[in-house]
Amino acid sequence: MKDAGTLGNKPLIVLIAGKGMWGLPLTSPDWVDLRKNWVNGQMREAQQLSSHGKWMIVSDSAHGIPNERPDAIVSAVREVYAAVKSH
């Protein structure tokens, strides 16, 4: 992501899976470490590509957010669209 440059002030929402992945229970030390590194590392970097970036955890979805929670994606797209339209 460091090579991605910047999105400037364009709105950005990063959706993050809230359920365990790869068969790891949410209480597994491996999952806790993975989430800490993923959310606080790479997802924070993605959010910071825009000065109007934010991240949202989709608590009842694993990595397949498009299939498991398409409504979360639609909601995020609508929010970004509204932000673009208001500027």
C-alpha positions as CSV (number, residue, x, y, z in Angstrom):
1,M,0.0,0.0,0.0
2,K,3.0,2.3,0.5
3,D,3.4,2.3,-3.3
4,A,-0.3,3.1,-3.9
5,G,0.2,6.8,-3.4
6,T,-2.7,8.7,-2.1
7,L,-6.4,9.3,-2.8
8,G,-6.2,12.8,-1.5
9,N,-9.5,13.9,0.1
10,K,-11.6,11.3,-1.8
11,P,-13.8,9.4,0.6
12,L,-12.8,5.8,1.3
13,I,-14.4,3.1,3.5
14,V,-12.4,-0.1,4.2
15,L,-14.7,-3.0,5.3
16,I,-13.0,-5.5,7.6
17,A,-14.2,-9.0,8.4
18,G,-15.3,-9.4,12.0
19,K,-15.6,-13.2,12.1
20,G,-12.7,-15.7,12.3
21,M,-11.2,-16.9,9.1
22,W,-9.3,-20.0,8.0
23,G,-11.0,-22.0,10.7
24,L,-9.5,-20.1,13.5
25,P,-11.8,-19.4,16.5
26,L,-12.1,-15.8,17.5
27,T,-10.4,-16.5,20.8
28,S,-7.5,-18.3,19.2
29,P,-4.1,-16.5,20.0
30,D,-3.3,-16.9,16.3
31,W,-6.5,-15.1,15.3
32,V,-6.0,-12.4,17.9
33,D,-2.4,-11.8,16.6
34,L,-3.6,-11.9,12.9
35,R,-6.4,-9.4,13.6
36,K,-4.1,-7.1,15.5
37,N,-1.6,-7.0,12.7
38,W,-4.2,-6.9,9.9
39,V,-6.6,-4.3,11.4
40,N,-4.0,-2.1,13.1
41,G,-1.5,-2.5,10.3
42,Q,-2.6,-3.0,6.7
43,M,-6.2,-1.9,7.1
44,R,-5.1,1.3,8.9
45,E,-2.6,1.9,6.1
46,A,-5.4,1.4,3.6
47,Q,-7.7,3.9,5.5
48,Q,-4.9,6.4,5.5
49,L,-4.7,6.5,1.7
50,S,-7.4,9.1,2.0
51,S,-7.7,12.1,4.3
52,H,-11.4,11.1,4.5
53,G,-10.8,7.4,5.0
54,K,-12.4,5.2,7.6
55,W,-12.7,1.6,8.4
56,M,-15.7,-0.4,9.5
57,I,-15.8,-3.9,11.0
58,V,-18.5,-6.1,9.6
59,S,-18.9,-8.1,12.8
60,D,-21.0,-10.9,11.4
61,S,-19.0,-11.6,8.3
62,A,-15.8,-13.5,7.5
63,H,-13.6,-12.7,4.5
64,G,-16.4,-13.2,2.1
65,I,-18.2,-9.9,2.8
66,P,-19.6,-9.6,-0.8
67,N,-21.3,-12.9,-0.4
68,E,-22.1,-12.9,3.3
69,R,-23.1,-9.2,3.8
70,P,-23.7,-7.6,0.4
71,D,-25.8,-5.0,2.3
72,A,-22.7,-3.8,4.1
73,I,-21.1,-3.1,0.7
74,V,-24.2,-1.4,-0.6
75,S,-24.3,0.8,2.5
76,A,-20.6,1.7,2.2
77,V,-21.0,2.6,-1.5
78,R,-24.0,4.7,-0.7
79,E,-22.1,6.5,2.0
80,V,-19.1,7.2,-0.3
81,Y,-21.5,8.3,-3.1
82,A,-23.2,10.8,-0.7
83,A,-19.9,12.2,0.4
84,V,-18.8,12.7,-3.2
85,K,-22.1,14.3,-4.1
86,S,-22.1,16.7,-1.2
87,H,-18.6,18.0,-2.1
